[in-house]
Amino acid sequence: MEHELKLWVQSWYAIHDGSKTWEARVDDRGFEVGDVLVLHPYEPDLMVYVEEMHDLVVKVTHKQTFGMADGFVGLSFQLLTKCSCKEAV
């Protein structure tokens, strides 16, 4: 399944350069291993999407609920593409 999500700009940079490979999220979408996440860069202070930055596309490789707060999930992922073209997945 594919999910389109906001991603704060500081996290965008860390995923883009490979230093961030996981994300904690509210599990309001039923995330599963194998899901594709299309991450849209978002500037929370201005409450706008940053269209000059490309979307990142990642694939969920591990899901963790143990040790997480109720309703949250830890997702490990692999970066698939740095382009904004969703067809590249």
Backbone as XML, in Angstrom:
<?xml version="1.0"?>
<chain id="A" units="angstrom">
  <residue number="1" name="MET">
    <atom name="N" x="0.833" y="-1.168" z="0.000"/>
    <atom name="CA" x="0.000" y="0.000" z="0.000"/>
    <atom name="C" x="0.888" y="1.245" z="0.000"/>
  </residue>
  <residue number="2" name="GLU">
    <atom name="N" x="0.433" y="2.287" z="-0.621"/>
    <atom name="CA" x="1.171" y="3.546" z="-0.670"/>
    <atom name="C" x="0.490" y="4.562" z="0.239"/>
  </residue>
  <residue number="3" name="HIS">
    <atom name="N" x="1.318" y="5.281" z="1.011"/>
    <atom name="CA" x="0.825" y="6.321" z="1.908"/>
    <atom name="C" x="1.543" y="7.628" z="1.579"/>
  </residue>
  <residue number="4" name="GLU">
    <atom name="N" x="0.815" y="8.713" z="1.466"/>
    <atom name="CA" x="1.402" y="10.033" z="1.257"/>
    <atom name="C" x="1.383" y="10.760" z="2.591"/>
  </residue>
  <residue number="5" name="LEU">
    <atom name="N" x="2.560" y="11.224" z="3.019"/>
    <atom name="CA" x="2.713" y="11.802" z="4.350"/>
    <atom name="C" x="3.499" y="13.103" z="4.306"/>
  </residue>
  <residue number="6" name="LYS">
    <atom name="N" x="3.191" y="13.985" z="5.239"/>
    <atom name="CA" x="4.010" y="15.175" z="5.458"/>
    <atom name="C" x="5.311" y="14.738" z="6.121"/>
  </residue>
  <residue number="7" name="LEU">
    <atom name="N" x="6.387" y="15.433" z="5.799"/>
    <atom name="CA" x="7.676" y="15.178" z="6.437"/>
    <atom name="C" x="8.332" y="16.517" z="6.730"/>
  </residue>
  <residue number="8" name="TRP">
    <atom name="N" x="8.617" y="16.778" z="7.985"/>
    <atom name="CA" x="9.249" y="18.045" z="8.333"/>
    <atom name="C" x="10.597" y="18.159" z="7.620"/>
  </residue>
  <residue number="9" name="VAL">
    <atom name="N" x="10.933" y="19.369" z="7.242"/>
    <atom name="CA" x="12.122" y="19.632" z="6.420"/>
    <atom name="C" x="13.397" y="19.087" z="7.069"/>
  </residue>
  <residue number="10" name="GLN">
    <atom name="N" x="13.576" y="19.259" z="8.376"/>
    <atom name="CA" x="14.803" y="18.766" z="9.006"/>
    <atom name="C" x="14.924" y="17.248" z="8.885"/>
  </residue>
  <residue number="11" name="SER">
    <atom name="N" x="13.814" y="16.538" z="8.931"/>
    <atom name="CA" x="13.851" y="15.089" z="8.715"/>
    <atom name="C" x="14.120" y="14.760" z="7.253"/>
  </residue>
  <residue number="12" name="TRP">
    <atom name="N" x="13.621" y="15.589" z="6.343"/>
    <atom name="CA" x="13.858" y="15.394" z="4.909"/>
    <atom name="C" x="15.357" y="15.357" z="4.638"/>
  </residue>
  <residue number="13" name="TYR">
    <atom name="N" x="16.091" y="16.326" z="5.186"/>
    <atom name="CA" x="17.539" y="16.379" z="4.962"/>
    <atom name="C" x="18.222" y="15.122" z="5.493"/>
  </residue>
  <residue number="14" name="ALA">
    <atom name="N" x="17.811" y="14.649" z="6.680"/>
    <atom name="CA" x="18.451" y="13.476" z="7.282"/>
    <atom name="C" x="18.147" y="12.196" z="6.498"/>
  </residue>
  <residue number="15" name="ILE">
    <atom name="N" x="16.945" y="12.060" z="5.981"/>
    <atom name="CA" x="16.620" y="10.896" z="5.154"/>
    <atom name="C" x="17.336" y="10.995" z="3.813"/>
  </residue>
  <residue number="16" name="HIS">
    <atom name="N" x="17.359" y="12.170" z="3.244"/>
    <atom name="CA" x="18.011" y="12.393" z="1.947"/>
    <atom name="C" x="19.490" y="12.040" z="1.989"/>
  </residue>
  <residue number="17" name="ASP">
    <atom name="N" x="20.174" y="12.406" z="3.085"/>
    <atom name="CA" x="21.615" y="12.109" z="3.153"/>
    <atom name="C" x="21.908" y="10.725" z="3.733"/>
  </residue>
  <residue number="18" name="GLY">
    <atom name="N" x="20.865" y="9.964" z="4.096"/>
    <atom name="CA" x="21.036" y="8.596" z="4.557"/>
    <atom name="C" x="21.276" y="8.427" z="6.046"/>
  </residue>
  <residue number="19" name="SER">
    <atom name="N" x="21.301" y="9.517" z="6.815"/>
    <atom name="CA" x="21.579" y="9.399" z="8.245"/>
    <atom name="C" x="20.340" y="9.037" z="9.061"/>
  </residue>
  <residue number="20" name="LYS">
    <atom name="N" x="19.161" y="9.170" z="8.487"/>
    <atom name="CA" x="17.918" y="8.771" z="9.180"/>
    <atom name="C" x="17.264" y="7.654" z="8.387"/>
  </residue>
  <residue number="21" name="THR">
    <atom name="N" x="17.034" y="6.512" z="9.067"/>
    <atom name="CA" x="16.471" y="5.343" z="8.395"/>
    <atom name="C" x="15.231" y="4.809" z="9.108"/>
  </residue>
  <residue number="22" name="TRP">
    <atom name="N" x="14.660" y="5.583" z="10.014"/>
    <atom name="CA" x="13.449" y="5.163" z="10.703"/>
    <atom name="C" x="12.636" y="6.395" z="11.082"/>
  </residue>
  <residue number="23" name="GLU">
    <atom name="N" x="11.380" y="6.150" z="11.406"/>
    <atom name="CA" x="10.451" y="7.226" z="11.752"/>
    <atom name="C" x="9.432" y="6.684" z="12.750"/>
  </residue>
  <residue number="24" name="ALA">
    <atom name="N" x="9.102" y="7.469" z="13.757"/>
    <atom name="CA" x="8.002" y="7.147" z="14.671"/>
    <atom name="C" x="6.775" y="7.898" z="14.183"/>
  </residue>
  <residue number="25" name="ARG">
    <atom name="N" x="5.674" y="7.194" z="14.054"/>
    <atom name="CA" x="4.440" y="7.793" z="13.522"/>
    <atom name="C" x="3.243" y="7.313" z="14.318"/>
  </residue>
  <residue number="26" name="VAL">
    <atom name="N" x="2.198" y="8.132" z="14.318"/>
    <atom name="CA" x="0.901" y="7.669" z="14.802"/>
    <atom name="C" x="0.449" y="6.604" z="13.814"/>
  </residue>
  <residue number="27" name="ASP">
    <atom name="N" x="0.020" y="5.453" z="14.328"/>
    <atom name="CA" x="-0.382" y="4.368" z="13.432"/>
    <atom name="C" x="-1.866" y="4.495" z="13.081"/>
  </residue>
  <residue number="28" name="ASP">
    <atom name="N" x="-2.179" y="5.569" z="12.387"/>
    <atom name="CA" x="-3.566" y="5.832" z="11.995"/>
    <atom name="C" x="-3.873" y="5.316" z="10.597"/>
  </residue>
  <residue number="29" name="ARG">
    <atom name="N" x="-2.903" y="4.635" z="9.973"/>
    <atom name="CA" x="-3.084" y="4.145" z="8.607"/>
    <atom name="C" x="-2.873" y="2.641" z="8.473"/>
  </residue>
  <residue number="30" name="GLY">
    <atom name="N" x="-2.551" y="1.990" z="9.571"/>
    <atom name="CA" x="-2.312" y="0.550" z="9.505"/>
    <atom name="C" x="-1.054" y="0.208" z="8.724"/>
  </residue>
  <residue number="31" name="PHE">
    <atom name="N" x="0.034" y="0.907" z="9.004"/>
    <atom name="CA" x="1.297" y="0.677" z="8.293"/>
    <atom name="C" x="1.730" y="-0.782" z="8.404"/>
  </residue>
  <residue number="32" name="GLU">
    <atom name="N" x="2.305" y="-1.308" z="7.318"/>
    <atom name="CA" x="2.803" y="-2.679" z="7.279"/>
    <atom name="C" x="4.151" y="-2.722" z="6.565"/>
  </residue>
  <residue number="33" name="VAL">
    <atom name="N" x="4.931" y="-3.759" z="6.846"/>
    <atom name="CA" x="6.181" y="-3.986" z="6.125"/>
    <atom name="C" x="5.845" y="-4.133" z="4.643"/>
  </residue>
  <residue number="34" name="GLY">
    <atom name="N" x="6.617" y="-3.478" z="3.804"/>
    <atom name="CA" x="6.390" y="-3.501" z="2.362"/>
    <atom name="C" x="5.638" y="-2.285" z="1.853"/>
  </residue>
  <residue number="35" name="ASP">
    <atom name="N" x="5.009" y="-1.523" z="2.755"/>
    <atom name="CA" x="4.320" y="-0.302" z="2.328"/>
    <atom name="C" x="5.317" y="0.704" z="1.778"/>
  </residue>
  <residue number="36" name="VAL">
    <atom name="N" x="4.847" y="1.515" z="0.864"/>
    <atom name="CA" x="5.640" y="2.598" z="0.288"/>
    <atom name="C" x="5.136" y="3.915" z="0.869"/>
  </residue>
  <residue number="37" name="LEU">
    <atom name="N" x="6.069" y="4.734" z="1.344"/>
    <atom name="CA" x="5.724" y="6.041" z="1.892"/>
    <atom name="C" x="6.255" y="7.119" z="0.963"/>
  </residue>
  <residue number="38" name="VAL">
    <atom name="N" x="5.372" y="7.974" z="0.486"/>
    <atom name="CA" x="5.764" y="9.131" z="-0.314"/>
    <atom name="C" x="5.788" y="10.300" z="0.653"/>
  </residue>
  <residue number="39" name="LEU">
    <atom name="N" x="6.977" y="10.813" z="0.914"/>
    <atom name="CA" x="7.174" y="11.827" z="1.942"/>
    <atom name="C" x="7.294" y="13.209" z="1.308"/>
  </residue>
  <residue number="40" name="HIS">
    <atom name="N" x="6.330" y="14.064" z="1.618"/>
    <atom name="CA" x="6.291" y="15.418" z="1.065"/>
    <atom name="C" x="6.921" y="16.391" z="2.064"/>
  </residue>
  <residue number="41" name="PRO">
    <atom name="N" x="7.988" y="17.099" z="1.656"/>
    <atom name="CA" x="8.645" y="18.029" z="2.580"/>
    <atom name="C" x="7.699" y="19.147" z="3.007"/>
  </residue>
  <residue number="42" name="TYR">
    <atom name="N" x="7.663" y="19.400" z="4.323"/>
    <atom name="CA" x="6.706" y="20.333" z="4.917"/>
    <atom name="C" x="7.423" y="21.205" z="5.936"/>
  </residue>
  <residue number="43" name="GLU">
    <atom name="N" x="7.152" y="22.500" z="5.877"/>
    <atom name="CA" x="7.724" y="23.462" z="6.820"/>
    <atom name="C" x="6.661" y="23.782" z="7.872"/>
  </residue>
  <residue number="44" name="PRO">
    <atom name="N" x="6.779" y="23.195" z="9.081"/>
    <atom name="CA" x="5.716" y="23.352" z="10.076"/>
    <atom name="C" x="5.541" y="24.783" z="10.580"/>
  </residue>
  <residue number="45" name="ASP">
    <atom name="N" x="6.618" y="25.554" z="10.658"/>
    <atom name="CA" x="6.493" y="26.933" z="11.157"/>
    <atom name="C" x="5.657" y="27.797" z="10.215"/>
  </residue>
  <residue number="46" name="LEU">
    <atom name="N" x="5.793" y="27.551" z="8.913"/>
    <atom name="CA" x="5.042" y="28.321" z="7.913"/>
    <atom name="C" x="3.756" y="27.610" z="7.503"/>
  </residue>
  <residue number="47" name="MET">
    <atom name="N" x="3.628" y="26.331" z="7.902"/>
    <atom name="CA" x="2.466" y="25.503" z="7.559"/>
    <atom name="C" x="2.279" y="25.398" z="6.048"/>
  </residue>
  <residue number="48" name="VAL">
    <atom name="N" x="3.399" y="25.119" z="5.335"/>
    <atom name="CA" x="3.351" y="24.992" z="3.876"/>
    <atom name="C" x="4.231" y="23.821" z="3.437"/>
  </residue>
  <residue number="49" name="TYR">
    <atom name="N" x="3.870" y="23.225" z="2.310"/>
    <atom name="CA" x="4.730" y="22.250" z="1.653"/>
    <atom name="C" x="5.828" y="23.004" z="0.933"/>
  </residue>
  <residue number="50" name="VAL">
    <atom name="N" x="7.029" y="22.431" z="0.900"/>
    <atom name="CA" x="8.177" y="23.065" z="0.249"/>
    <atom name="C" x="8.314" y="22.451" z="-1.134"/>
  </residue>
  <residue number="51" name="GLU">
    <atom name="N" x="7.710" y="23.096" z="-2.108"/>
    <atom name="CA" x="7.645" y="22.535" z="-3.455"/>
    <atom name="C" x="8.988" y="22.509" z="-4.162"/>
  </residue>
  <residue number="52" name="GLU">
    <atom name="N" x="9.958" y="23.309" z="-3.704"/>
    <atom name="CA" x="11.286" y="23.315" z="-4.331"/>
    <atom name="C" x="12.068" y="22.046" z="-4.008"/>
  </residue>
  <residue number="53" name="MET">
    <atom name="N" x="11.660" y="21.342" z="-2.951"/>
    <atom name="CA" x="12.328" y="20.106" z="-2.546"/>
    <atom name="C" x="11.529" y="18.927" z="-3.101"/>
  </residue>
  <residue number="54" name="HIS">
    <atom name="N" x="12.220" y="17.909" z="-3.553"/>
    <atom name="CA" x="11.559" y="16.728" z="-4.111"/>
    <atom name="C" x="10.965" y="15.860" z="-3.009"/>
  </residue>
  <residue number="55" name="ASP">
    <atom name="N" x="9.924" y="15.126" z="-3.372"/>
    <atom name="CA" x="9.398" y="14.104" z="-2.474"/>
    <atom name="C" x="10.447" y="13.007" z="-2.322"/>
  </residue>
  <residue number="56" name="LEU">
    <atom name="N" x="10.437" y="12.350" z="-1.175"/>
    <atom name="CA" x="11.265" y="11.168" z="-0.986"/>
    <atom name="C" x="10.333" y="9.964" z="-0.956"/>
  </residue>
  <residue number="57" name="VAL">
    <atom name="N" x="10.771" y="8.872" z="-1.544"/>
    <atom name="CA" x="9.968" y="7.648" z="-1.560"/>
    <atom name="C" x="10.764" y="6.569" z="-0.838"/>
  </residue>
  <residue number="58" name="VAL">
    <atom name="N" x="10.141" y="5.975" z="0.193"/>
    <atom name="CA" x="10.808" y="4.943" z="0.981"/>
    <atom name="C" x="9.907" y="3.720" z="1.072"/>
  </residue>
  <residue number="59" name="LYS">
    <atom name="N" x="10.526" y="2.580" z="1.347"/>
    <atom name="CA" x="9.788" y="1.330" z="1.533"/>
    <atom name="C" x="9.995" y="0.867" z="2.970"/>
  </residue>
  <residue number="60" name="VAL">
    <atom name="N" x="8.907" y="0.532" z="3.663"/>
    <atom name="CA" x="8.973" y="0.084" z="5.052"/>
    <atom name="C" x="9.599" y="-1.310" z="5.090"/>
  </residue>
  <residue number="61" name="THR">
    <atom name="N" x="10.685" y="-1.453" z="5.876"/>
    <atom name="CA" x="11.389" y="-2.728" z="5.981"/>
    <atom name="C" x="11.173" y="-3.398" z="7.333"/>
  </residue>
  <residue number="62" name="HIS">
    <atom name="N" x="10.709" y="-2.648" z="8.330"/>
    <atom name="CA" x="10.470" y="-3.205" z="9.668"/>
    <atom name="C" x="9.443" y="-2.341" z="10.376"/>
  </residue>
  <residue number="63" name="LYS">
    <atom name="N" x="8.564" y="-2.987" z="11.118"/>
    <atom name="CA" x="7.535" y="-2.291" z="11.898"/>
    <atom name="C" x="7.673" y="-2.716" z="13.342"/>
  </residue>
  <residue number="64" name="GLN">
    <atom name="N" x="7.691" y="-1.742" z="14.262"/>
    <atom name="CA" x="7.810" y="-2.068" z="15.683"/>
    <atom name="C" x="6.709" y="-1.369" z="16.467"/>
  </residue>
  <residue number="65" name="THR">
    <atom name="N" x="6.003" y="-2.143" z="17.283"/>
    <atom name="CA" x="5.011" y="-1.569" z="18.183"/>
    <atom name="C" x="5.422" y="-1.764" z="19.643"/>
  </residue>
  <residue number="66" name="PHE">
    <atom name="N" x="6.236" y="-2.786" z="19.899"/>
    <atom name="CA" x="6.708" y="-3.045" z="21.259"/>
    <atom name="C" x="7.537" y="-1.860" z="21.742"/>
  </residue>
  <residue number="67" name="GLY">
    <atom name="N" x="7.231" y="-1.382" z="22.923"/>
    <atom name="CA" x="7.998" y="-0.276" z="23.494"/>
    <atom name="C" x="7.557" y="1.095" z="23.007"/>
  </residue>
  <residue number="68" name="MET">
    <atom name="N" x="6.584" y="1.146" z="22.110"/>
    <atom name="CA" x="6.079" y="2.421" z="21.591"/>
    <atom name="C" x="4.863" y="2.847" z="22.416"/>
  </residue>
  <residue number="69" name="ALA">
    <atom name="N" x="4.620" y="4.141" z="22.499"/>
    <atom name="CA" x="3.421" y="4.652" z="23.175"/>
    <atom name="C" x="2.187" y="4.125" z="22.449"/>
  </residue>
  <residue number="70" name="ASP">
    <atom name="N" x="1.101" y="4.003" z="23.158"/>
    <atom name="CA" x="-0.144" y="3.514" z="22.559"/>
    <atom name="C" x="-0.495" y="4.325" z="21.316"/>
  </residue>
  <residue number="71" name="GLY">
    <atom name="N" x="-0.808" y="3.607" z="20.228"/>
    <atom name="CA" x="-1.215" y="4.259" z="18.992"/>
    <atom name="C" x="-0.068" y="4.686" z="18.097"/>
  </residue>
  <residue number="72" name="PHE">
    <atom name="N" x="1.181" y="4.447" z="18.533"/>
    <atom name="CA" x="2.350" y="4.812" z="17.731"/>
    <atom name="C" x="3.040" y="3.567" z="17.203"/>
  </residue>
  <residue number="73" name="VAL">
    <atom name="N" x="3.813" y="3.752" z="16.142"/>
    <atom name="CA" x="4.560" y="2.668" z="15.526"/>
    <atom name="C" x="5.934" y="3.204" z="15.110"/>
  </residue>
  <residue number="74" name="GLY">
    <atom name="N" x="6.938" y="2.347" z="15.213"/>
    <atom name="CA" x="8.263" y="2.673" z="14.701"/>
    <atom name="C" x="8.426" y="2.003" z="13.350"/>
  </residue>
  <residue number="75" name="LEU">
    <atom name="N" x="8.838" y="2.763" z="12.352"/>
    <atom name="CA" x="8.998" y="2.234" z="10.996"/>
    <atom name="C" x="10.431" y="2.420" z="10.529"/>
  </residue>
  <residue number="76" name="SER">
    <atom name="N" x="11.110" y="1.323" z="10.226"/>
    <atom name="CA" x="12.406" y="1.394" z="9.554"/>
    <atom name="C" x="12.126" y="1.349" z="8.064"/>
  </residue>
  <residue number="77" name="PHE">
    <atom name="N" x="12.980" y="2.009" z="7.287"/>
    <atom name="CA" x="12.711" y="2.066" z="5.859"/>
    <atom name="C" x="13.985" y="2.162" z="5.047"/>
  </residue>
  <residue number="78" name="GLN">
    <atom name="N" x="13.822" y="1.871" z="3.767"/>
    <atom name="CA" x="14.906" y="1.977" z="2.780"/>
    <atom name="C" x="14.508" y="3.064" z="1.786"/>
  </residue>
  <residue number="79" name="LEU">
    <atom name="N" x="15.413" y="3.978" z="1.519"/>
    <atom name="CA" x="15.170" y="5.030" z="0.540"/>
    <atom name="C" x="15.172" y="4.417" z="-0.858"/>
  </residue>
  <residue number="80" name="LEU">
    <atom name="N" x="14.074" y="4.603" z="-1.584"/>
    <atom name="CA" x="13.962" y="4.068" z="-2.939"/>
    <atom name="C" x="14.346" y="5.088" z="-3.987"/>
  </residue>
  <residue number="81" name="THR">
    <atom name="N" x="13.871" y="6.313" z="-3.811"/>
    <atom name="CA" x="14.164" y="7.339" z="-4.801"/>
    <atom name="C" x="14.113" y="8.714" z="-4.168"/>
  </residue>
  <residue number="82" name="LYS">
    <atom name="N" x="14.908" y="9.603" z="-4.717"/>
    <atom name="CA" x="14.938" y="10.988" z="-4.258"/>
    <atom name="C" x="14.187" y="11.900" z="-5.208"/>
  </residue>
  <residue number="83" name="CYS">
    <atom name="N" x="13.586" y="11.319" z="-6.246"/>
    <atom name="CA" x="12.902" y="12.174" z="-7.221"/>
    <atom name="C" x="11.450" y="12.379" z="-6.829"/>
  </residue>
  <residue number="84" name="SER">
    <atom name="N" x="10.808" y="13.313" z="-7.461"/>
    <atom name="CA" x="9.417" y="13.611" z="-7.140"/>
    <atom name="C" x="8.460" y="12.789" z="-7.995"/>
  </residue>
  <residue number="85" name="CYS">
    <atom name="N" x="9.002" y="11.927" z="-8.859"/>
    <atom name="CA" x="8.169" y="11.151" z="-9.781"/>
    <atom name="C" x="7.701" y="9.876" z="-9.096"/>
  </residue>
  <residue number="86" name="LYS">
    <atom name="N" x="6.430" y="9.794" z="-8.731"/>
    <atom name="CA" x="5.901" y="8.635" z="-8.019"/>
    <atom name="C" x="5.947" y="7.373" z="-8.863"/>
  </residue>
  <residue number="87" name="GLU">
    <atom name="N" x="5.983" y="7.527" z="-10.190"/>
    <atom name="CA" x="6.031" y="6.360" z="-11.071"/>
    <atom name="C" x="7.367" y="5.625" z="-10.970"/>
  </residue>
  <residue number="88" name="ALA">
    <atom name="N" x="8.368" y="6.236" z="-10.333"/>
    <atom name="CA" x="9.691" y="5.630" z="-10.236"/>
    <atom name="C" x="9.712" y="4.485" z="-9.230"/>
  </residue>
  <residue number="89" name="VAL">
    <atom name="N" x="8.694" y="4.359" z="-8.415"/>
    <atom name="CA" x="8.661" y="3.307" z="-7.392"/>
    <atom name="C" x="8.502" y="1.949" z="-8.028"/>
  </residue>
</chain>
